[in-house]
Amino acid sequence: MKDLPPPPGDLAPNVLHPLCPSRQVLQMLTSRWGALILVALAGRTLRFSQLRRELGDVSERMLAQTLQGLEAHGMVRRVAHDVVPPHVEYSLTLIGDEAAGLVRGLAGWVERRLPDILSVASQR
């Protein structure tokens, strides 16, 4: 994940501005794996292997990359325990927990409205 550039000039954050770093954050949070990791970690701490099982079909590489991005942006806390074999745990930070609440709200809406969405899609 590349470093976020500063906001353009003295402009306030604006997700519609093509140079605003908020676009990168929004993309990360709404990506398939970013959103699912936030939902999976909400209210709990998981090891890498537990998180991978929870998500089901994510590759080890994609999970590691997404966790690194979420950690770099302050959403996920990574704690490595000094034991053999390595023991690493992931949990949400305060800002990550706030983002997870928003993503969970959207996911809940999708689950509630899924029959309607599928009905419309099948009529096309």
LOVOTOR-528265 format. One record per residue (C-alpha): x, y negated, z; chain. Coordinates in Angstrom, 3 decimals. Each point is the difference from the previous one (the first is absolute). Example, Ala and Ser with C-alpha at 12.3 -4.5 7.8 and 13.67 -1.06 7.14 Angstrom:
2
east 12.300, north 4.500, up 7.800, cadena A .
east 1.370, north -3.440, up -0.660, cadena A .
END
This chain:
124
east 0.000, north 0.000, up 0.000, cadena A .
east 1.512, north -3.290, up -1.018, cadena A .
east 0.100, north -2.978, up 2.326, cadena A .
east -2.907, north -2.381, up -0.177, cadena A .
east 0.807, north -3.384, up -1.498, cadena A .
east -0.979, north -3.098, up 1.956, cadena A .
east -3.345, north -1.567, up -0.895, cadena A .
east 0.334, north -2.200, up -3.095, cadena A .
east 0.997, north -3.518, up 1.030, cadena A .
east -2.011, north -1.338, up 2.873, cadena A .
east -3.118, north 1.885, up -1.031, cadena A .
east -2.076, north 1.794, up 2.594, cadena A .
east -0.325, north 3.756, up -0.471, cadena A .
east -2.355, north 0.662, up -2.912, cadena A .
east -0.547, north 3.543, up -1.252, cadena A .
east -1.186, north -1.357, up -3.341, cadena A .
east 3.294, north -1.808, up -0.634, cadena A .
east 2.235, north 2.283, up -2.114, cadena A .
east 3.157, north -0.829, up 1.992, cadena A .
east -1.486, north 0.297, up 3.476, cadena A .
east 1.484, north 2.885, up 2.027, cadena A .
east -3.450, north 0.697, up 1.423, cadena A .
east -0.658, north 1.941, up -3.219, cadena A .
east 2.706, north 2.523, up 0.904, cadena A .
east -1.412, north 0.434, up 3.489, cadena A .
east -3.534, north 0.431, up -1.362, cadena A .
east 1.240, north 2.510, up -2.566, cadena A .
east 1.756, north 2.025, up 2.700, cadena A .
east -3.033, north -0.004, up 2.312, cadena A .
east -2.442, north 0.959, up -2.743, cadena A .
east 2.185, north 2.586, up -1.712, cadena A .
east -1.261, north 3.552, up 0.187, cadena A .
east 2.569, north 1.157, up 2.546, cadena A .
east 0.376, north -3.270, up 1.886, cadena A .
east -3.703, north -0.137, up 0.797, cadena A .
east -0.191, north 3.685, up 0.904, cadena A .
east 3.038, north -0.214, up 2.285, cadena A .
east -1.568, north -2.933, up 1.845, cadena A .
east -3.226, north 1.968, up 0.481, cadena A .
east 1.862, north 3.151, up 1.094, cadena A .
east 2.159, north -1.829, up 2.554, cadena A .
east -2.825, north -2.073, up 1.475, cadena A .
east 0.053, north 0.512, up 3.756, cadena A .
east 2.627, north 2.714, up 0.035, cadena A .
east 3.638, north 0.927, up -0.479, cadena A .
east 0.977, north 2.696, up -2.484, cadena A .
east 3.181, north 1.682, up -1.087, cadena A .
east 0.892, north -0.033, up -3.703, cadena A .
east -1.116, north 3.604, up -0.558, cadena A .
east -3.282, north -0.575, up 1.870, cadena A .
east -0.709, north -3.081, up -2.082, cadena A .
east 0.789, north 1.854, up -3.212, cadena A .
east -2.404, north 2.819, up 0.949, cadena A .
east -2.663, north -2.544, up 0.950, cadena A .
east 0.203, north -1.661, up -3.427, cadena A .
east -0.008, north 3.297, up -1.848, cadena A .
east 1.399, north -0.596, up -3.455, cadena A .
east 2.708, north -2.641, up 0.486, cadena A .
east 3.544, north 0.907, up -1.019, cadena A .
east 2.755, north -0.263, up 2.585, cadena A .
east 1.735, north -2.665, up -2.093, cadena A .
east -3.131, north -2.148, up -0.435, cadena A .
east -0.846, north 0.239, up 3.689, cadena A .
east 3.528, north -1.045, up 0.975, cadena A .
east -0.010, north -2.934, up -2.444, cadena A .
east -3.409, north -1.226, up 1.119, cadena A .
east 0.906, north 0.282, up 3.682, cadena A .
east 3.197, north -1.970, up -0.653, cadena A .
east -2.003, north -2.744, up -1.713, cadena A .
east -2.571, north -0.154, up 2.786, cadena A .
east 2.807, north -0.085, up 2.574, cadena A .
east 1.853, north -2.743, up -1.913, cadena A .
east -3.138, north -2.131, up 0.070, cadena A .
east -0.594, north 0.511, up 3.709, cadena A .
east -3.026, north 2.287, up -0.294, cadena A .
east 1.559, north 3.262, up 1.189, cadena A .
east 2.343, north 0.722, up 2.890, cadena A .
east 2.530, north 2.797, up -0.495, cadena A .
east 1.574, north 1.572, up 3.080, cadena A .
east 2.840, north 2.485, up -0.499, cadena A .
east 0.754, north 2.205, up 3.004, cadena A .
east 3.591, north 1.134, up 0.449, cadena A .
east -0.615, north 3.753, up -0.036, cadena A .
east 0.821, north 2.931, up -2.264, cadena A .
east -1.833, north 0.498, up -2.269, cadena A .
east -0.828, north -3.676, up -0.591, cadena A .
east -3.328, north -1.105, up 1.444, cadena A .
east -1.515, north -3.148, up -1.525, cadena A .
east -3.373, north -1.434, up 0.970, cadena A .
east -2.097, north -2.603, up -1.790, cadena A .
east -2.659, north -2.276, up 1.450, cadena A .
east -1.600, north -3.306, up -0.888, cadena A .
east 1.219, north -3.351, up 1.265, cadena A .
east -2.518, north -2.609, up 1.146, cadena A .
east -0.157, north -1.508, up -3.480, cadena A .
east -0.214, north 3.480, up -1.527, cadena A .
east -2.875, north 0.869, up 2.317, cadena A .
east -1.819, north -3.157, up -1.099, cadena A .
east 0.548, north 0.895, up -3.670, cadena A .
east -1.115, north 3.587, up 0.669, cadena A .
east -3.282, north -1.281, up 1.455, cadena A .
east -0.693, north -1.888, up -3.207, cadena A .
east 0.938, north 2.960, up -2.193, cadena A .
east -2.091, north 2.355, up 2.169, cadena A .
east -2.952, north -2.354, up -0.490, cadena A .
east 0.367, north 0.218, up -3.766, cadena A .
east 0.495, north 3.777, up 0.137, cadena A .
east -3.127, north 0.340, up 2.137, cadena A .
east -1.981, north -2.051, up -2.498, cadena A .
east 1.236, north 2.234, up -2.850, cadena A .
east -1.017, north 3.127, up 1.918, cadena A .
east -3.460, north -1.417, up 0.818, cadena A .
east -0.638, north -1.176, up -3.561, cadena A .
east 1.598, north 2.974, up -1.769, cadena A .
east -3.322, north 1.657, up -0.937, cadena A .
east -1.160, north -3.251, up -1.647, cadena A .
east 3.325, north -0.496, up -1.754, cadena A .
east 0.022, north 3.581, up -1.308, cadena A .
east -3.609, north -0.320, up -1.096, cadena A .
east 0.749, north -3.078, up -2.098, cadena A .
east 3.155, north 1.589, up -1.399, cadena A .
east -1.876, north 3.152, up -1.049, cadena A .
east -2.566, north -2.086, up -1.912, cadena A .
east 2.671, north -1.352, up -2.347, cadena A .
END
